[in-house]
Amino acid sequence: MKVYTKTGDAGTTSLFGGDRVPKHHIRIESYGTVDELNSYIGLVRDQEMNPLYKAVLVEVQDRLFTVGAILATPPAKEVLKNGEKRLQNLGITEADIDYLEMEMDKMDAELPPMTHFVLPGGHTTVSYCHVARCVCRRAERLAVHLNDIEPTDSLVIKYLNRLSDYLFVLARKLSLDLNAEETPWIPRK
């Protein structure tokens, strides 16, 4: 199978189920940004860190492929002719969200209390994590926008919200593990 199909040369692409839409469609922006996020998480995972964090990030990347598949499926194509849901075995679950919360709680227990916002940076690995967090927030905003136009699985939005929180806590924990300076943001008076 060739990578290039030439079917997108006129500026359209296929959604899951066959519908063609412009490449700038909000649905494409949504799952394209999730793909971008997945790539940044791969970059974070490629850094030197605790193998536990790498294992969590692999699980997150797997879940992001599921999020992308859900976002690539228009509501009209979610149900098959026999009434079965097309992505019934792929869905994001509350357990996926609980997993992120549990991992955050473990890291948070080792972190000093946060008294101010922190400036992204201090170490390359931490910075990559903050970039992934920002891309995750954009993916969440796009999924919310898509949901305003066409119904979107509410757990997808919830997962992206929690994932951005996880990436923030991971950045703080990596700062601690790497002895990187965490610079508080102190507003001018």
C-alpha positions in Angstrom: 0.0 0.0 0.0 1.4 3.4 -1.0 1.4 6.3 1.5 0.2 8.7 -1.2 -3.3 8.4 -2.6 -3.6 11.7 -4.5 -7.2 11.9 -3.2 -6.3 15.0 -1.1 -4.7 16.9 -3.9 -7.8 19.2 -4.2 -7.8 20.1 -0.5 -10.2 17.5 0.8 -9.8 14.5 3.0 -11.9 11.5 4.1 -13.3 11.1 7.6 -13.8 7.7 9.2 -16.8 6.3 7.3 -15.9 7.9 4.0 -17.3 11.4 4.1 -15.0 14.0 2.4 -14.5 17.4 4.0 -12.1 20.3 3.4 -8.8 19.8 5.1 -9.5 23.0 7.2 -12.7 21.5 8.6 -12.9 21.8 12.4 -13.0 18.0 12.7 -9.7 17.7 10.8 -8.2 20.5 13.0 -9.4 18.6 16.1 -7.9 15.2 15.4 -4.9 16.8 13.6 -4.0 18.7 16.8 -4.4 15.4 18.8 -1.9 13.9 16.3 0.5 16.8 16.9 0.1 16.3 20.6 0.9 12.6 20.3 4.1 13.6 18.4 5.1 16.0 21.2 4.4 13.4 23.8 6.7 11.1 21.9 9.4 13.7 22.1 8.9 14.0 25.9 9.0 10.2 26.2 12.3 10.1 24.3 14.0 12.1 27.1 15.9 10.6 30.0 13.4 10.1 32.8 11.9 7.6 35.2 10.7 4.5 33.2 7.4 4.8 35.0 6.7 8.1 33.3 7.6 6.6 30.0 5.2 3.8 30.5 2.4 6.2 31.4 3.2 8.3 28.3 3.0 5.2 26.1 -0.5 4.5 27.5 -1.4 8.2 26.8 -0.2 7.9 23.3 -2.4 4.8 22.8 -5.4 6.6 24.2 -4.7 9.6 21.9 -5.0 7.3 18.9 -8.4 6.4 20.2 -9.3 10.1 20.7 -8.2 10.7 17.1 -10.4 7.9 15.8 -13.4 9.2 17.8 -12.8 12.7 16.5 -12.4 11.5 12.9 -15.8 9.9 13.0 -18.8 12.1 12.3 -21.9 11.4 14.4 -23.9 10.1 11.5 -21.2 7.4 10.9 -20.9 6.3 14.5 -23.6 3.6 14.3 -23.4 0.8 11.9 -26.4 -0.6 9.9 -26.9 -3.3 12.5 -27.2 -0.7 15.2 -23.8 -1.5 16.7 -21.6 1.5 17.6 -18.6 1.6 15.2 -16.0 2.5 17.9 -17.6 0.6 20.8 -14.4 -1.2 21.7 -12.2 1.8 21.3 -13.9 4.4 23.5 -12.3 6.6 26.1 -13.6 5.5 29.6 -13.7 7.0 33.0 -11.0 4.5 34.0 -8.7 6.3 31.5 -9.4 9.6 33.3 -9.0 8.0 36.7 -5.6 6.6 35.6 -4.3 10.1 34.9 -5.7 11.4 38.2 -4.0 8.6 40.1 -0.7 9.2 38.4 -1.0 13.0 39.1 -1.8 12.3 42.8 1.4 10.1 43.1 3.6 12.8 41.7 1.9 15.6 43.5 2.6 13.8 46.9 6.3 14.4 46.2 6.1 18.0 45.0 6.3 21.1 47.1 3.0 23.0 47.3 2.5 25.4 44.4 2.1 29.0 45.6 2.4 30.8 42.2 2.1 30.0 38.5 5.4 28.7 37.1 7.2 29.9 34.0 7.8 27.1 31.5 11.4 26.1 31.3 14.4 25.2 33.5 15.4 22.1 31.5 14.8 20.9 27.9 12.7 17.9 29.0 10.5 20.2 31.2 10.1 22.6 28.3 9.0 19.8 25.9 6.5 18.8 28.5 5.1 22.3 28.7 4.9 22.5 24.9 2.9 19.2 24.9 0.6 20.7 27.6 -0.1 23.8 25.5 -0.8 21.6 22.4 -3.1 19.5 24.6 -5.0 22.6 25.7 -5.4 23.6 22.0 -6.7 20.1 21.2 -9.2 20.5 24.0 -10.4 23.9 22.8 -10.8 22.5 19.2 -12.8 19.5 20.5 -15.0 21.8 22.5 -15.5 23.9 19.4 -16.3 20.8 17.4 -18.8 19.8 20.1 -20.6 23.1 19.6 -21.1 22.2 15.9 -21.6 18.4 16.1 -21.9 16.2 19.2 -18.6 14.9 20.4 -18.0 12.3 23.1 -17.9 14.2 26.3 -15.2 11.8 27.7 -12.9 12.9 24.9 -13.1 16.5 26.1 -12.7 15.4 29.7 -9.7 13.2 28.9 -7.9 16.1 27.1 -8.6 18.4 30.0 -7.2 15.9 32.5 -4.3 15.1 30.2 -3.2 18.8 30.1 -3.3 18.8 34.0 -1.2 15.6 34.0 1.4 17.1 31.7 1.6 20.2 34.0 2.2 18.0 37.0 4.7 15.9 35.1 6.6 19.0 34.1 6.8 20.0 37.8 7.9 16.5 38.8 10.5 16.4 36.1 11.8 19.7 37.3 12.2 18.2 40.8 13.8 14.9 39.5 16.2 16.8 37.2 17.1 19.4 39.9 15.9 22.1 37.4 14.9 25.5 38.7 11.2 26.1 38.8 10.7 29.8 38.3 7.6 31.3 39.9 5.7 33.9 38.0 5.4 36.9 40.2 3.2 39.7 38.7 4.5 43.2 38.6 3.0 45.5 41.2 
